[in-house]
Amino acid sequence: MNIKDINQMSDDIFIDYFKNIFEKTPLLAKLALSDKPFKDKKNLIIIFMNSFENLDKKSKKNIIKNHPDLGNKLKIDNNLTTLSKNEQENAGLNKCTPEEYDFFHKMNNEFKLKFDIPFIFAVKGSNKNIIIEEFKRRLFNDDVNQEFEESVKQVKKIALFRLEDSIDD
């Protein structure tokens, strides 16, 4: 979709189209509406990113918590947003062995117990081996604030990928 088409969208269609750029967070699409019309793709991306950056820590944490567990077979098969499902499938997480699914389940639970947020990783261009290594690396971290900042960075990276894929130049 090009920027001209986006600028011509009704508010409801715009919100529906962009509600999962930041996983299950239509608020950021609503905030972006106030800057309509958008000059170009870059302008729209900057507006979304700035809207996220301007949120308080609690709101950012809630957005982080909206993200699904990586490698959760049941959710990959049934309950993910289309964007999350495609991202996890493209990284091969829908083709894990039973042992790998068990490993992901264990790691997700350990991560949430330790940091009170799910493990967030922008999986585009990755594979399950890269994701597993990142999981292990980040679980060794004991700094909750550092992990929160890493998760914010990953959420922004995911949103950037999604915006870039959703808007034509």
PyMOL CGO cylinders between C-alpha atoms (Angstrom):
from pymol import cmd
from pymol.cgo import CYLINDER

trace = [
    CYLINDER, 0.00, 0.00, 0.00, 1.41, 3.43, -0.87, 0.3, 1, 1, 1, 1, 1, 1,
    CYLINDER, 1.41, 3.43, -0.87, 1.33, 6.58, 1.25, 0.3, 1, 1, 1, 1, 1, 1,
    CYLINDER, 1.33, 6.58, 1.25, -1.36, 8.19, -0.90, 0.3, 1, 1, 1, 1, 1, 1,
    CYLINDER, -1.36, 8.19, -0.90, -3.70, 5.25, -0.24, 0.3, 1, 1, 1, 1, 1, 1,
    CYLINDER, -3.70, 5.25, -0.24, -2.85, 5.35, 3.46, 0.3, 1, 1, 1, 1, 1, 1,
    CYLINDER, -2.85, 5.35, 3.46, -3.63, 9.07, 3.64, 0.3, 1, 1, 1, 1, 1, 1,
    CYLINDER, -3.63, 9.07, 3.64, -7.03, 8.40, 2.06, 0.3, 1, 1, 1, 1, 1, 1,
    CYLINDER, -7.03, 8.40, 2.06, -7.99, 5.70, 4.56, 0.3, 1, 1, 1, 1, 1, 1,
    CYLINDER, -7.99, 5.70, 4.56, -10.78, 6.40, 6.99, 0.3, 1, 1, 1, 1, 1, 1,
    CYLINDER, -10.78, 6.40, 6.99, -9.69, 6.53, 10.61, 0.3, 1, 1, 1, 1, 1, 1,
    CYLINDER, -9.69, 6.53, 10.61, -11.27, 3.14, 11.35, 0.3, 1, 1, 1, 1, 1, 1,
    CYLINDER, -11.27, 3.14, 11.35, -9.58, 1.44, 8.40, 0.3, 1, 1, 1, 1, 1, 1,
    CYLINDER, -9.58, 1.44, 8.40, -6.23, 3.05, 9.27, 0.3, 1, 1, 1, 1, 1, 1,
    CYLINDER, -6.23, 3.05, 9.27, -6.44, 1.81, 12.87, 0.3, 1, 1, 1, 1, 1, 1,
    CYLINDER, -6.44, 1.81, 12.87, -7.44, -1.67, 11.76, 0.3, 1, 1, 1, 1, 1, 1,
    CYLINDER, -7.44, -1.67, 11.76, -4.62, -1.81, 9.19, 0.3, 1, 1, 1, 1, 1, 1,
    CYLINDER, -4.62, -1.81, 9.19, -1.91, -0.65, 11.63, 0.3, 1, 1, 1, 1, 1, 1,
    CYLINDER, -1.91, -0.65, 11.63, -3.21, -2.02, 14.96, 0.3, 1, 1, 1, 1, 1, 1,
    CYLINDER, -3.21, -2.02, 14.96, -0.63, -4.81, 15.11, 0.3, 1, 1, 1, 1, 1, 1,
    CYLINDER, -0.63, -4.81, 15.11, 2.45, -2.89, 14.06, 0.3, 1, 1, 1, 1, 1, 1,
    CYLINDER, 2.45, -2.89, 14.06, 3.10, -2.83, 17.79, 0.3, 1, 1, 1, 1, 1, 1,
    CYLINDER, 3.10, -2.83, 17.79, 1.51, -6.16, 18.74, 0.3, 1, 1, 1, 1, 1, 1,
    CYLINDER, 1.51, -6.16, 18.74, -2.17, -5.79, 19.61, 0.3, 1, 1, 1, 1, 1, 1,
    CYLINDER, -2.17, -5.79, 19.61, -1.78, -2.06, 20.26, 0.3, 1, 1, 1, 1, 1, 1,
    CYLINDER, -1.78, -2.06, 20.26, -4.27, 0.02, 18.26, 0.3, 1, 1, 1, 1, 1, 1,
    CYLINDER, -4.27, 0.02, 18.26, -3.42, 2.97, 20.54, 0.3, 1, 1, 1, 1, 1, 1,
    CYLINDER, -3.42, 2.97, 20.54, -0.27, 3.70, 18.53, 0.3, 1, 1, 1, 1, 1, 1,
    CYLINDER, -0.27, 3.70, 18.53, -2.24, 3.69, 15.28, 0.3, 1, 1, 1, 1, 1, 1,
    CYLINDER, -2.24, 3.69, 15.28, -4.71, 6.11, 16.90, 0.3, 1, 1, 1, 1, 1, 1,
    CYLINDER, -4.71, 6.11, 16.90, -1.88, 8.38, 18.00, 0.3, 1, 1, 1, 1, 1, 1,
    CYLINDER, -1.88, 8.38, 18.00, -0.39, 8.40, 14.50, 0.3, 1, 1, 1, 1, 1, 1,
    CYLINDER, -0.39, 8.40, 14.50, -3.70, 9.62, 13.05, 0.3, 1, 1, 1, 1, 1, 1,
    CYLINDER, -3.70, 9.62, 13.05, -3.15, 13.07, 14.51, 0.3, 1, 1, 1, 1, 1, 1,
    CYLINDER, -3.15, 13.07, 14.51, -0.23, 13.56, 12.08, 0.3, 1, 1, 1, 1, 1, 1,
    CYLINDER, -0.23, 13.56, 12.08, -2.20, 12.63, 8.98, 0.3, 1, 1, 1, 1, 1, 1,
    CYLINDER, -2.20, 12.63, 8.98, -1.59, 13.31, 6.11, 0.3, 1, 1, 1, 1, 1, 1,
    CYLINDER, -1.59, 13.31, 6.11, 1.82, 11.71, 6.05, 0.3, 1, 1, 1, 1, 1, 1,
    CYLINDER, 1.82, 11.71, 6.05, 4.52, 13.11, 3.78, 0.3, 1, 1, 1, 1, 1, 1,
    CYLINDER, 4.52, 13.11, 3.78, 5.97, 9.74, 2.87, 0.3, 1, 1, 1, 1, 1, 1,
    CYLINDER, 5.97, 9.74, 2.87, 6.83, 6.29, 4.21, 0.3, 1, 1, 1, 1, 1, 1,
    CYLINDER, 6.83, 6.29, 4.21, 9.76, 7.59, 6.26, 0.3, 1, 1, 1, 1, 1, 1,
    CYLINDER, 9.76, 7.59, 6.26, 7.54, 10.23, 7.90, 0.3, 1, 1, 1, 1, 1, 1,
    CYLINDER, 7.54, 10.23, 7.90, 4.94, 7.63, 8.89, 0.3, 1, 1, 1, 1, 1, 1,
    CYLINDER, 4.94, 7.63, 8.89, 7.62, 5.33, 10.33, 0.3, 1, 1, 1, 1, 1, 1,
    CYLINDER, 7.62, 5.33, 10.33, 9.12, 8.18, 12.37, 0.3, 1, 1, 1, 1, 1, 1,
    CYLINDER, 9.12, 8.18, 12.37, 5.67, 9.08, 13.73, 0.3, 1, 1, 1, 1, 1, 1,
    CYLINDER, 5.67, 9.08, 13.73, 5.00, 5.52, 14.87, 0.3, 1, 1, 1, 1, 1, 1,
    CYLINDER, 5.00, 5.52, 14.87, 8.44, 5.17, 16.44, 0.3, 1, 1, 1, 1, 1, 1,
    CYLINDER, 8.44, 5.17, 16.44, 8.21, 8.52, 18.22, 0.3, 1, 1, 1, 1, 1, 1,
    CYLINDER, 8.21, 8.52, 18.22, 4.74, 7.65, 19.52, 0.3, 1, 1, 1, 1, 1, 1,
    CYLINDER, 4.74, 7.65, 19.52, 6.14, 4.47, 21.05, 0.3, 1, 1, 1, 1, 1, 1,
    CYLINDER, 6.14, 4.47, 21.05, 9.22, 6.25, 22.45, 0.3, 1, 1, 1, 1, 1, 1,
    CYLINDER, 9.22, 6.25, 22.45, 7.00, 8.84, 24.14, 0.3, 1, 1, 1, 1, 1, 1,
    CYLINDER, 7.00, 8.84, 24.14, 5.07, 6.23, 26.11, 0.3, 1, 1, 1, 1, 1, 1,
    CYLINDER, 5.07, 6.23, 26.11, 5.80, 5.74, 29.77, 0.3, 1, 1, 1, 1, 1, 1,
    CYLINDER, 5.80, 5.74, 29.77, 7.61, 2.62, 30.99, 0.3, 1, 1, 1, 1, 1, 1,
    CYLINDER, 7.61, 2.62, 30.99, 4.40, 0.89, 32.13, 0.3, 1, 1, 1, 1, 1, 1,
    CYLINDER, 4.40, 0.89, 32.13, 2.79, 1.33, 28.70, 0.3, 1, 1, 1, 1, 1, 1,
    CYLINDER, 2.79, 1.33, 28.70, 5.90, 0.00, 26.96, 0.3, 1, 1, 1, 1, 1, 1,
    CYLINDER, 5.90, 0.00, 26.96, 5.93, -2.98, 29.30, 0.3, 1, 1, 1, 1, 1, 1,
    CYLINDER, 5.93, -2.98, 29.30, 2.28, -3.69, 28.46, 0.3, 1, 1, 1, 1, 1, 1,
    CYLINDER, 2.28, -3.69, 28.46, 3.14, -3.66, 24.76, 0.3, 1, 1, 1, 1, 1, 1,
    CYLINDER, 3.14, -3.66, 24.76, 6.04, -6.04, 25.40, 0.3, 1, 1, 1, 1, 1, 1,
    CYLINDER, 6.04, -6.04, 25.40, 3.62, -8.33, 27.24, 0.3, 1, 1, 1, 1, 1, 1,
    CYLINDER, 3.62, -8.33, 27.24, 1.28, -8.30, 24.22, 0.3, 1, 1, 1, 1, 1, 1,
    CYLINDER, 1.28, -8.30, 24.22, 3.89, -10.23, 22.24, 0.3, 1, 1, 1, 1, 1, 1,
    CYLINDER, 3.89, -10.23, 22.24, 3.48, -14.00, 22.02, 0.3, 1, 1, 1, 1, 1, 1,
    CYLINDER, 3.48, -14.00, 22.02, 5.92, -16.58, 23.28, 0.3, 1, 1, 1, 1, 1, 1,
    CYLINDER, 5.92, -16.58, 23.28, 8.31, -17.62, 20.53, 0.3, 1, 1, 1, 1, 1, 1,
    CYLINDER, 8.31, -17.62, 20.53, 8.09, -21.24, 19.51, 0.3, 1, 1, 1, 1, 1, 1,
    CYLINDER, 8.09, -21.24, 19.51, 4.77, -21.94, 21.22, 0.3, 1, 1, 1, 1, 1, 1,
    CYLINDER, 4.77, -21.94, 21.22, 3.30, -24.54, 18.85, 0.3, 1, 1, 1, 1, 1, 1,
    CYLINDER, 3.30, -24.54, 18.85, -0.29, -24.15, 20.01, 0.3, 1, 1, 1, 1, 1, 1,
    CYLINDER, -0.29, -24.15, 20.01, -0.20, -20.39, 19.49, 0.3, 1, 1, 1, 1, 1, 1,
    CYLINDER, -0.20, -20.39, 19.49, 1.64, -20.63, 16.17, 0.3, 1, 1, 1, 1, 1, 1,
    CYLINDER, 1.64, -20.63, 16.17, -1.09, -22.95, 14.96, 0.3, 1, 1, 1, 1, 1, 1,
    CYLINDER, -1.09, -22.95, 14.96, -4.07, -21.05, 16.38, 0.3, 1, 1, 1, 1, 1, 1,
    CYLINDER, -4.07, -21.05, 16.38, -3.81, -17.79, 18.27, 0.3, 1, 1, 1, 1, 1, 1,
    CYLINDER, -3.81, -17.79, 18.27, -1.22, -15.46, 16.75, 0.3, 1, 1, 1, 1, 1, 1,
    CYLINDER, -1.22, -15.46, 16.75, -1.86, -12.28, 14.85, 0.3, 1, 1, 1, 1, 1, 1,
    CYLINDER, -1.86, -12.28, 14.85, -1.23, -12.79, 11.14, 0.3, 1, 1, 1, 1, 1, 1,
    CYLINDER, -1.23, -12.79, 11.14, 1.96, -10.73, 11.37, 0.3, 1, 1, 1, 1, 1, 1,
    CYLINDER, 1.96, -10.73, 11.37, 3.37, -12.76, 14.28, 0.3, 1, 1, 1, 1, 1, 1,
    CYLINDER, 3.37, -12.76, 14.28, 2.39, -16.05, 12.68, 0.3, 1, 1, 1, 1, 1, 1,
    CYLINDER, 2.39, -16.05, 12.68, 4.14, -15.16, 9.41, 0.3, 1, 1, 1, 1, 1, 1,
    CYLINDER, 4.14, -15.16, 9.41, 7.26, -13.97, 11.25, 0.3, 1, 1, 1, 1, 1, 1,
    CYLINDER, 7.26, -13.97, 11.25, 7.51, -17.14, 13.35, 0.3, 1, 1, 1, 1, 1, 1,
    CYLINDER, 7.51, -17.14, 13.35, 6.83, -19.38, 10.34, 0.3, 1, 1, 1, 1, 1, 1,
    CYLINDER, 6.83, -19.38, 10.34, 9.45, -17.57, 8.24, 0.3, 1, 1, 1, 1, 1, 1,
    CYLINDER, 9.45, -17.57, 8.24, 11.97, -18.22, 11.03, 0.3, 1, 1, 1, 1, 1, 1,
    CYLINDER, 11.97, -18.22, 11.03, 11.03, -21.92, 10.97, 0.3, 1, 1, 1, 1, 1, 1,
    CYLINDER, 11.03, -21.92, 10.97, 9.46, -21.95, 14.43, 0.3, 1, 1, 1, 1, 1, 1,
    CYLINDER, 9.46, -21.95, 14.43, 6.45, -23.84, 13.12, 0.3, 1, 1, 1, 1, 1, 1,
    CYLINDER, 6.45, -23.84, 13.12, 8.75, -26.75, 12.17, 0.3, 1, 1, 1, 1, 1, 1,
    CYLINDER, 8.75, -26.75, 12.17, 10.42, -27.42, 15.50, 0.3, 1, 1, 1, 1, 1, 1,
    CYLINDER, 10.42, -27.42, 15.50, 10.87, -30.92, 16.81, 0.3, 1, 1, 1, 1, 1, 1,
    CYLINDER, 10.87, -30.92, 16.81, 8.89, -31.87, 19.93, 0.3, 1, 1, 1, 1, 1, 1,
    CYLINDER, 8.89, -31.87, 19.93, 12.12, -31.46, 21.92, 0.3, 1, 1, 1, 1, 1, 1,
    CYLINDER, 12.12, -31.46, 21.92, 12.64, -27.95, 20.50, 0.3, 1, 1, 1, 1, 1, 1,
    CYLINDER, 12.64, -27.95, 20.50, 9.06, -26.98, 21.36, 0.3, 1, 1, 1, 1, 1, 1,
    CYLINDER, 9.06, -26.98, 21.36, 9.67, -28.24, 24.91, 0.3, 1, 1, 1, 1, 1, 1,
    CYLINDER, 9.67, -28.24, 24.91, 12.90, -26.24, 25.04, 0.3, 1, 1, 1, 1, 1, 1,
    CYLINDER, 12.90, -26.24, 25.04, 11.14, -23.06, 23.89, 0.3, 1, 1, 1, 1, 1, 1,
    CYLINDER, 11.14, -23.06, 23.89, 8.37, -23.61, 26.43, 0.3, 1, 1, 1, 1, 1, 1,
    CYLINDER, 8.37, -23.61, 26.43, 10.91, -24.05, 29.24, 0.3, 1, 1, 1, 1, 1, 1,
    CYLINDER, 10.91, -24.05, 29.24, 12.96, -21.02, 28.15, 0.3, 1, 1, 1, 1, 1, 1,
    CYLINDER, 12.96, -21.02, 28.15, 9.87, -18.81, 27.78, 0.3, 1, 1, 1, 1, 1, 1,
    CYLINDER, 9.87, -18.81, 27.78, 8.74, -19.73, 31.28, 0.3, 1, 1, 1, 1, 1, 1,
    CYLINDER, 8.74, -19.73, 31.28, 12.18, -19.13, 32.79, 0.3, 1, 1, 1, 1, 1, 1,
    CYLINDER, 12.18, -19.13, 32.79, 12.47, -15.79, 31.02, 0.3, 1, 1, 1, 1, 1, 1,
    CYLINDER, 12.47, -15.79, 31.02, 9.06, -14.57, 32.21, 0.3, 1, 1, 1, 1, 1, 1,
    CYLINDER, 9.06, -14.57, 32.21, 9.77, -15.72, 35.75, 0.3, 1, 1, 1, 1, 1, 1,
    CYLINDER, 9.77, -15.72, 35.75, 13.12, -13.90, 35.78, 0.3, 1, 1, 1, 1, 1, 1,
    CYLINDER, 13.12, -13.90, 35.78, 12.16, -10.67, 33.98, 0.3, 1, 1, 1, 1, 1, 1,
    CYLINDER, 12.16, -10.67, 33.98, 8.33, -10.46, 34.23, 0.3, 1, 1, 1, 1, 1, 1,
    CYLINDER, 8.33, -10.46, 34.23, 8.12, -10.01, 30.45, 0.3, 1, 1, 1, 1, 1, 1,
    CYLINDER, 8.12, -10.01, 30.45, 8.18, -12.44, 27.55, 0.3, 1, 1, 1, 1, 1, 1,
    CYLINDER, 8.18, -12.44, 27.55, 11.33, -12.99, 25.54, 0.3, 1, 1, 1, 1, 1, 1,
    CYLINDER, 11.33, -12.99, 25.54, 11.18, -10.55, 22.62, 0.3, 1, 1, 1, 1, 1, 1,
    CYLINDER, 11.18, -10.55, 22.62, 13.33, -11.02, 19.55, 0.3, 1, 1, 1, 1, 1, 1,
    CYLINDER, 13.33, -11.02, 19.55, 12.80, -9.66, 16.05, 0.3, 1, 1, 1, 1, 1, 1,
    CYLINDER, 12.80, -9.66, 16.05, 12.96, -12.99, 14.23, 0.3, 1, 1, 1, 1, 1, 1,
    CYLINDER, 12.96, -12.99, 14.23, 12.91, -11.66, 10.66, 0.3, 1, 1, 1, 1, 1, 1,
    CYLINDER, 12.91, -11.66, 10.66, 15.95, -13.04, 8.87, 0.3, 1, 1, 1, 1, 1, 1,
    CYLINDER, 15.95, -13.04, 8.87, 16.70, -15.45, 11.72, 0.3, 1, 1, 1, 1, 1, 1,
    CYLINDER, 16.70, -15.45, 11.72, 16.21, -19.14, 12.24, 0.3, 1, 1, 1, 1, 1, 1,
    CYLINDER, 16.21, -19.14, 12.24, 15.47, -21.28, 15.26, 0.3, 1, 1, 1, 1, 1, 1,
    CYLINDER, 15.47, -21.28, 15.26, 19.18, -21.87, 16.01, 0.3, 1, 1, 1, 1, 1, 1,
    CYLINDER, 19.18, -21.87, 16.01, 19.91, -18.12, 16.11, 0.3, 1, 1, 1, 1, 1, 1,
    CYLINDER, 19.91, -18.12, 16.11, 16.83, -17.57, 18.28, 0.3, 1, 1, 1, 1, 1, 1,
    CYLINDER, 16.83, -17.57, 18.28, 17.85, -20.33, 20.71, 0.3, 1, 1, 1, 1, 1, 1,
    CYLINDER, 17.85, -20.33, 20.71, 21.34, -18.86, 21.07, 0.3, 1, 1, 1, 1, 1, 1,
    CYLINDER, 21.34, -18.86, 21.07, 19.87, -15.39, 21.72, 0.3, 1, 1, 1, 1, 1, 1,
    CYLINDER, 19.87, -15.39, 21.72, 17.52, -16.91, 24.29, 0.3, 1, 1, 1, 1, 1, 1,
    CYLINDER, 17.52, -16.91, 24.29, 20.43, -18.53, 26.12, 0.3, 1, 1, 1, 1, 1, 1,
    CYLINDER, 20.43, -18.53, 26.12, 22.56, -15.38, 25.98, 0.3, 1, 1, 1, 1, 1, 1,
    CYLINDER, 22.56, -15.38, 25.98, 19.85, -13.14, 27.37, 0.3, 1, 1, 1, 1, 1, 1,
    CYLINDER, 19.85, -13.14, 27.37, 18.82, -15.56, 30.11, 0.3, 1, 1, 1, 1, 1, 1,
    CYLINDER, 18.82, -15.56, 30.11, 22.35, -15.23, 31.54, 0.3, 1, 1, 1, 1, 1, 1,
    CYLINDER, 22.35, -15.23, 31.54, 21.71, -11.52, 32.09, 0.3, 1, 1, 1, 1, 1, 1,
    CYLINDER, 21.71, -11.52, 32.09, 20.71, -10.59, 35.63, 0.3, 1, 1, 1, 1, 1, 1,
    CYLINDER, 20.71, -10.59, 35.63, 19.94, -6.93, 35.00, 0.3, 1, 1, 1, 1, 1, 1,
    CYLINDER, 19.94, -6.93, 35.00, 16.15, -6.51, 34.74, 0.3, 1, 1, 1, 1, 1, 1,
    CYLINDER, 16.15, -6.51, 34.74, 16.44, -2.92, 33.47, 0.3, 1, 1, 1, 1, 1, 1,
    CYLINDER, 16.44, -2.92, 33.47, 18.95, -3.90, 30.82, 0.3, 1, 1, 1, 1, 1, 1,
    CYLINDER, 18.95, -3.90, 30.82, 16.65, -6.67, 29.62, 0.3, 1, 1, 1, 1, 1, 1,
    CYLINDER, 16.65, -6.67, 29.62, 13.71, -4.29, 29.57, 0.3, 1, 1, 1, 1, 1, 1,
    CYLINDER, 13.71, -4.29, 29.57, 15.71, -1.91, 27.35, 0.3, 1, 1, 1, 1, 1, 1,
    CYLINDER, 15.71, -1.91, 27.35, 16.72, -4.80, 25.08, 0.3, 1, 1, 1, 1, 1, 1,
    CYLINDER, 16.72, -4.80, 25.08, 13.07, -5.82, 24.81, 0.3, 1, 1, 1, 1, 1, 1,
    CYLINDER, 13.07, -5.82, 24.81, 12.08, -2.24, 23.92, 0.3, 1, 1, 1, 1, 1, 1,
    CYLINDER, 12.08, -2.24, 23.92, 14.78, -2.26, 21.22, 0.3, 1, 1, 1, 1, 1, 1,
    CYLINDER, 14.78, -2.26, 21.22, 13.44, -5.56, 19.85, 0.3, 1, 1, 1, 1, 1, 1,
    CYLINDER, 13.44, -5.56, 19.85, 9.82, -4.32, 19.87, 0.3, 1, 1, 1, 1, 1, 1,
    CYLINDER, 9.82, -4.32, 19.87, 10.90, -1.27, 17.87, 0.3, 1, 1, 1, 1, 1, 1,
    CYLINDER, 10.90, -1.27, 17.87, 12.81, -3.48, 15.43, 0.3, 1, 1, 1, 1, 1, 1,
    CYLINDER, 12.81, -3.48, 15.43, 9.74, -5.69, 14.94, 0.3, 1, 1, 1, 1, 1, 1,
    CYLINDER, 9.74, -5.69, 14.94, 7.55, -2.62, 14.37, 0.3, 1, 1, 1, 1, 1, 1,
    CYLINDER, 7.55, -2.62, 14.37, 10.05, -1.19, 11.88, 0.3, 1, 1, 1, 1, 1, 1,
    CYLINDER, 10.05, -1.19, 11.88, 10.09, -4.45, 9.90, 0.3, 1, 1, 1, 1, 1, 1,
    CYLINDER, 10.09, -4.45, 9.90, 6.30, -4.51, 9.90, 0.3, 1, 1, 1, 1, 1, 1,
    CYLINDER, 6.30, -4.51, 9.90, 5.99, -0.88, 8.79, 0.3, 1, 1, 1, 1, 1, 1,
    CYLINDER, 5.99, -0.88, 8.79, 8.55, -1.35, 6.04, 0.3, 1, 1, 1, 1, 1, 1,
    CYLINDER, 8.55, -1.35, 6.04, 6.66, -4.42, 4.79, 0.3, 1, 1, 1, 1, 1, 1,
    CYLINDER, 6.66, -4.42, 4.79, 3.26, -2.69, 5.02, 0.3, 1, 1, 1, 1, 1, 1,
    CYLINDER, 3.26, -2.69, 5.02, 4.07, 0.49, 3.11, 0.3, 1, 1, 1, 1, 1, 1,
    CYLINDER, 4.07, 0.49, 3.11, 5.32, 0.77, -0.46, 0.3, 1, 1, 1, 1, 1, 1,
    CYLINDER, 5.32, 0.77, -0.46, 7.96, 3.34, -1.29, 0.3, 1, 1, 1, 1, 1, 1,
]
cmd.load_cgo(trace, "trace")
